[in-house]
Amino acid sequence: MVVKKVAVRPRKTTRSEPPRQPAERTIAIAIVPPVEGARVQVQVAADQWLQGSTDANGYVAWQWSDSLGDSALEIITEQYEYYLQSVHFTTFTDPGVGPPPLNCQLVVGQDLPPLVPRQVAPPVVIETPKPTPPGSACQPLHADGVTIRNAQNQRISLCGYDAFTAIRMLLDGKDIQPFIDESLRYGFNLWRVFGMASANQNGYYSLSPNEPGYYDAIRQLVQRLSNVGIYYLHTTYADCQDVGFDTSVWLQVADVLRPYQEAVFLSGGNEWSKNYWNPQALTNPNVKWWSRGSDIGDAEPPLPNGSFVEFHPRRDYPKALDDTIASQTWLQYHDHMNVPLIIDEPPRCGEDGSGPEYADPGIVWRFARSYSGGCAGAVLHMRPGQKGALIEPGSLNDTIATAWQQGMRLA
């Protein structure tokens, strides 16, 4: 057998070019016909968007890497419907692309579907109550499911304010008329007043039902408020870890307030699980409006409920803004509390608030507007009302109080 030797040619080697790296380029959005001032956003990462506004030619552009291909385009403008569209920008990995820069412009109305003009809906006529002139006596109110209505059967949402120290001020001989005048000026028609307090807990004042003149001060306070149209939300128990929990206080307060019950909302107390009192130990006080009080933030009101319920919502923005609606529907449909709801301690607003967002009058207005849309009332929670101080004219708190009242207004 003959073995034939075959020459093997050496394999040629080729030097490959290094892969091209992403490069900067211009990406642009144009709208035809041109729309000036449209807010345009292009998604470049899961939680990152390029933002800009169109010029007079309907054009906006950015510098970004040519590695961006598939994306989402969002356009917001008053004249047109909300626009959200999947888009593709040319990338350096697309076949047949040339050398950089791979500038890419997408035209809404040519390359992409056009904007759709916004349809203006006819105005909706909603029955709104005629506001009671400031200084008029409190009107009788009645429940209609979760709604409170006046004698004319018009829906009411009470615009409340903190007046924690009102009883303390009366016992100390302080003139509360400036505070009443302030509330009438701002349109506050509900005072949330604490029936007890401990300086060890709040850091600034104490109040005990055992003090001489305590129940007389409550009687005087409700008389003065009801005569000028300010409803009285009496928060019976607070700081019981220091003051103590005595159910006879509940019954004695109810006896004092019963003759004025058309103008009174009697609350069991503040944050029972934090303040060492038992809402289940409270019996029906036989007044028109009563509640077993509140728990800490985002915890359901104590059960069984009275003729109204109170709720302390969460304070973490922006979820707290979602909760202005969610808490209303959850309590009504999940917890089956088909009685009026008063938000008695929302996030603290204004100076030294629960967060910087609550110093924004626009955000505060949105909270109040949501509350007024479905709640029987909501209380503006601010430092001056907590500590028995007047709101300084021209201050941030002044602006916040005005925004709250405007948001709560139904007429």
C-alpha positions in Angstrom: 0.0 0.0 0.0 1.4 3.3 -1.1 0.8 6.3 1.2 0.7 9.6 -0.7 1.8 12.6 1.1 -0.4 15.6 0.7 1.0 19.1 1.4 -1.1 21.0 3.9 -1.4 24.7 3.2 -1.0 26.9 6.3 -4.3 28.6 7.4 -4.4 32.3 6.7 -5.2 34.4 9.8 -7.1 37.7 9.6 -7.1 40.4 12.1 -10.6 41.4 13.1 -11.6 45.0 13.7 -12.5 45.8 17.4 -16.2 46.2 17.9 -17.5 49.7 17.7 -18.4 51.4 20.9 -21.5 53.5 21.5 -21.1 57.1 20.6 -23.0 60.3 21.4 -25.6 61.5 18.9 -28.6 63.8 18.7 -32.1 62.3 19.1 -35.0 64.5 18.3 -38.8 64.5 18.4 -40.8 66.8 16.1 -44.6 67.2 16.1 -46.5 68.1 12.9 -48.4 70.3 12.8 -46.2 72.1 15.3 -47.2 72.2 18.9 -45.3 74.6 21.1 -44.8 73.9 24.8 -45.6 70.2 24.8 -43.9 68.3 27.5 -42.0 65.4 25.9 -40.3 62.5 27.6 -38.2 59.7 26.2 -37.4 56.6 28.3 -33.7 55.7 28.3 -33.7 53.3 31.3 -36.2 51.5 33.5 -36.5 54.5 35.8 -34.9 57.3 33.8 -36.5 59.6 31.2 -35.1 62.5 29.1 -37.4 65.5 29.5 -38.0 68.6 27.4 -40.5 71.0 25.9 -41.1 71.6 22.2 -40.2 75.0 20.7 -42.3 77.0 18.3 -41.5 74.5 15.5 -42.7 71.6 17.6 -39.1 70.4 18.0 -37.1 69.1 21.0 -33.8 67.3 21.0 -31.2 65.7 23.4 -27.7 64.3 23.2 -27.7 60.6 24.1 -25.8 57.4 23.3 -26.6 55.6 20.0 -27.0 52.4 22.0 -30.6 53.5 22.7 -33.0 51.7 20.4 -36.4 50.6 21.6 -37.9 53.2 23.8 -41.2 54.8 25.0 -42.3 58.3 24.0 -44.7 60.3 26.2 -46.2 63.7 25.2 -48.4 65.8 27.5 -50.1 69.0 26.3 -53.3 70.7 27.1 -54.7 70.7 23.6 -54.3 67.0 22.9 -55.0 63.7 24.6 -52.2 62.0 26.6 -49.8 60.4 24.2 -47.7 57.2 24.9 -46.0 55.4 22.0 -43.4 52.7 21.6 -40.6 54.0 19.3 -37.3 52.8 17.9 -34.2 55.0 17.4 -31.5 53.9 15.0 -28.7 52.2 17.0 -25.1 51.4 16.1 -26.0 47.7 16.1 -28.8 48.0 13.5 -27.8 46.5 10.1 -26.6 48.9 7.4 -26.0 51.9 9.6 -23.2 54.3 8.7 -20.5 55.8 10.7 -21.3 58.0 13.8 -23.0 60.2 14.6 -26.2 58.4 14.1 -28.5 61.3 14.6 -32.1 60.3 14.6 -35.4 62.3 14.4 -38.9 60.8 14.8 -41.8 62.9 13.6 -45.2 62.6 15.4 -47.8 62.8 12.6 -45.5 61.2 10.0 -43.2 58.4 11.3 -45.5 58.0 14.3 -49.2 58.3 14.9 -50.5 61.9 15.2 -51.6 63.5 18.4 -55.4 63.4 19.0 -57.1 66.7 19.9 -58.6 66.7 23.3 -62.4 66.6 23.5 -63.8 69.2 25.8 -66.6 67.5 27.8 -69.7 69.6 28.6 -69.7 71.0 32.1 -71.1 68.8 34.8 -73.6 70.5 37.0 -73.2 69.3 40.6 -75.4 70.3 43.4 -73.3 72.3 45.9 -74.4 73.6 49.3 -74.9 77.3 49.9 -72.3 78.2 52.5 -73.5 79.2 55.9 -72.6 82.9 56.5 -69.6 83.0 58.9 -70.9 83.6 62.4 -74.2 81.8 61.9 -75.1 79.1 64.5 -74.4 75.5 63.7 -77.1 73.8 61.6 -78.5 70.3 62.4 -76.7 67.7 60.3 -77.8 64.1 59.4 -76.1 61.0 58.0 -76.8 59.6 54.6 -74.5 56.6 54.5 -71.0 57.9 54.4 -72.3 61.4 53.6 -73.3 64.2 56.0 -76.1 66.5 54.8 -77.7 69.7 56.2 -81.3 70.5 56.8 -81.7 71.3 53.0 -80.3 67.8 52.2 -77.2 69.3 50.7 -73.9 67.5 51.1 -71.5 68.9 53.7 -67.8 68.3 54.2 -66.5 70.0 57.4 -63.4 72.1 57.1 -61.5 71.4 60.3 -58.6 72.8 62.2 -56.5 71.8 65.2 -57.4 73.6 68.4 -55.8 71.1 70.7 -55.3 73.5 73.6 -58.6 75.3 73.7 -59.8 73.8 77.0 -56.3 74.6 78.5 -56.6 78.2 77.4 -60.0 78.6 78.9 -58.9 77.1 82.2 -55.9 79.5 82.2 -58.1 82.5 81.5 -56.8 83.1 78.0 -59.0 84.9 75.5 -60.0 82.5 72.8 -61.9 85.1 70.7 -58.9 85.8 68.4 -58.8 82.1 67.6 -62.5 82.0 66.9 -62.1 85.1 64.6 -59.2 83.4 62.9 -61.2 80.3 62.1 -64.2 82.3 60.8 -61.8 84.3 58.6 -60.2 81.1 57.1 -63.5 79.2 56.9 -62.7 76.6 59.5 -66.0 75.2 60.8 -64.8 72.3 63.0 -62.4 72.4 65.9 -60.5 69.3 67.0 -59.9 69.8 70.7 -58.0 67.5 73.1 -59.7 66.6 76.4 -56.5 65.6 78.1 -52.8 66.0 77.6 -49.4 65.3 79.2 -46.3 67.5 78.8 -44.2 64.4 79.2 -45.7 63.1 75.9 -46.2 66.3 73.8 -43.5 68.5 75.3 -45.6 71.7 75.9 -48.7 71.4 77.9 -50.8 69.2 80.3 -54.5 68.9 80.9 -56.5 66.6 83.2 -60.2 66.1 83.8 -59.5 66.3 87.5 -58.7 70.0 87.3 -61.3 72.4 88.9 -63.6 73.9 86.3 -62.8 71.3 83.6 -66.4 70.4 82.6 -67.5 74.0 82.9 -64.8 75.0 80.4 -66.0 72.3 78.0 -69.6 73.7 78.3 -68.4 77.2 77.7 -66.3 76.2 74.7 -69.1 74.3 72.9 -71.6 77.2 73.6 -69.3 79.8 72.1 -68.3 77.6 69.0 -71.9 76.4 68.2 -73.2 80.0 68.3 -70.9 81.1 65.5 -71.1 77.9 63.3 -68.0 76.0 64.4 -68.7 72.3 65.2 -66.9 70.8 68.1 -64.8 67.6 67.8 -64.0 66.7 71.4 -61.2 64.1 71.6 -61.8 62.6 75.0 -58.7 60.5 75.7 -55.0 61.2 75.0 -51.7 60.6 76.8 -53.5 58.2 79.2 -50.1 56.6 80.0 -49.7 59.7 82.2 -53.2 61.1 82.8 -54.9 57.7 83.3 -57.9 56.0 81.7 -61.2 56.5 83.5 -64.4 55.6 81.6 -66.4 57.9 83.9 -64.8 60.8 82.0 -66.4 59.6 78.8 -69.9 59.6 80.4 -69.5 63.0 82.2 -68.3 64.7 79.0 -71.3 63.2 77.1 -73.6 64.6 79.8 -72.1 68.0 79.3 -72.3 67.9 75.5 -75.7 66.3 75.0 -77.7 69.5 75.1 -75.5 70.8 72.2 -75.3 67.5 70.3 -76.4 69.1 67.0 -73.0 70.9 67.0 -70.9 68.2 68.6 -68.8 65.2 67.4 -67.7 63.2 70.4 -64.6 61.2 69.9 -63.3 58.4 72.1 -59.8 59.7 71.8 -56.5 59.9 70.0 -54.4 56.9 68.9 -55.7 54.4 71.5 -52.9 51.8 70.9 -50.2 54.4 71.6 -51.9 56.3 74.4 -53.0 53.4 76.7 -56.8 53.6 76.6 -59.4 51.0 75.5 -62.0 52.0 72.9 -64.0 48.8 73.5 -64.6 49.9 77.0 -66.6 52.9 75.8 -70.4 52.5 75.9 -72.8 54.3 73.6 -72.9 57.9 75.0 -76.3 58.6 73.6 -75.3 61.6 71.6 -76.1 62.1 67.9 -72.5 62.0 66.7 -70.0 59.8 68.4 -66.9 57.8 67.5 -64.6 55.3 69.3 -61.7 57.5 68.2 -58.6 56.8 66.2 -55.6 54.5 66.1 -52.1 55.3 64.8 -51.4 56.1 61.2 -52.9 53.8 58.5 -54.5 51.5 61.2 -58.3 51.0 60.9 -60.6 52.7 63.3 -61.6 50.8 66.4 -64.7 48.5 66.1 -67.5 48.4 66.5 -67.8 52.0 65.1 -70.2 54.7 66.4 -72.3 57.0 64.3 -69.1 58.3 62.6 -65.5 57.1 62.3 -62.1 58.9 62.5 -59.0 57.9 60.6 -55.3 58.8 60.8 -53.9 58.2 57.3 -50.3 57.4 56.3 -47.9 60.3 55.8 -45.3 59.1 53.3 -45.6 61.1 50.2 -46.7 60.4 47.4 -48.5 57.2 48.8 -50.2 59.5 51.3 -51.8 61.3 48.3 -53.1 57.9 47.0 -54.5 57.2 50.4 -56.7 60.3 50.3 -59.0 58.2 48.1 -58.0 54.7 49.1 -58.7 55.0 52.8 -62.2 56.2 52.0 -63.2 53.3 49.8 -61.3 50.7 52.0 -63.1 51.7 55.2 -66.5 51.8 53.4 -66.3 48.7 51.3 -63.7 46.4 52.9 -64.3 47.3 56.6 -68.1 47.9 56.0 -68.0 51.2 57.9 -71.0 52.8 56.2 -71.0 55.9 58.3 -69.5 59.4 57.8 -65.7 59.5 57.9 -63.7 62.4 59.4 -59.9 62.5 58.6 -59.0 64.0 62.0 -55.2 63.9 61.6 -53.8 63.9 58.1 -50.1 64.7 57.5 -49.0 67.8 59.3 -48.8 70.7 56.9 -47.0 74.0 56.7 -43.9 74.9 58.7 -42.4 71.9 60.5 -44.7 69.6 58.6 -44.5 65.8 58.1 -42.3 66.3 55.1 -41.2 69.1 52.7 -44.0 68.3 50.3 -46.6 69.4 52.9 -45.2 73.0 52.7 -46.4 73.1 49.0 -49.8 74.9 48.8 -50.7 73.0 45.6 -50.1 69.6 47.3 -52.0 70.7 50.4 -54.9 71.8 48.1 -54.9 68.4 46.4 -55.2 66.6 49.8 -58.1 68.8 50.9 -59.8 68.5 47.5 -59.7 64.6 47.7 -60.9 64.6 51.3 -63.8 67.0 50.5 -64.8 64.8 47.6 -65.8 61.8 49.8 -65.3 62.5 53.5 -67.7 64.1 56.0 -64.8 66.3 57.0 -61.0 66.7 57.4 -58.9 68.6 59.9 -55.9 70.7 58.9 -53.1 69.5 61.1 -50.6 72.4 61.7 -48.2 73.4 64.5 -50.0 76.6 65.5 -53.2 74.7 66.1 -51.4 72.1 68.1 -49.7 74.5 70.3 -52.4 77.2 70.8 -50.8 79.9 68.6 -52.4 82.1 66.0 -51.4 81.8 62.3 -49.0 84.6 61.4 -50.4 86.7 58.5 -48.3 86.4 55.4 -46.5 83.4 56.6 -46.2 80.0 54.9 -48.8 78.7 57.3 -51.1 81.5 56.2 -50.8 80.3 52.6 -51.3 76.7 53.6 -54.4 77.4 55.6 -55.9 79.3 52.6 -55.0 76.4 50.2 -56.7 73.9 52.6 -59.9 75.9 52.9 -60.1 76.4 49.1 -59.6 72.6 48.6 -62.3 71.8 51.2 -64.8 74.2 49.7 -67.8 72.6 48.1 -69.5 75.9 46.9 
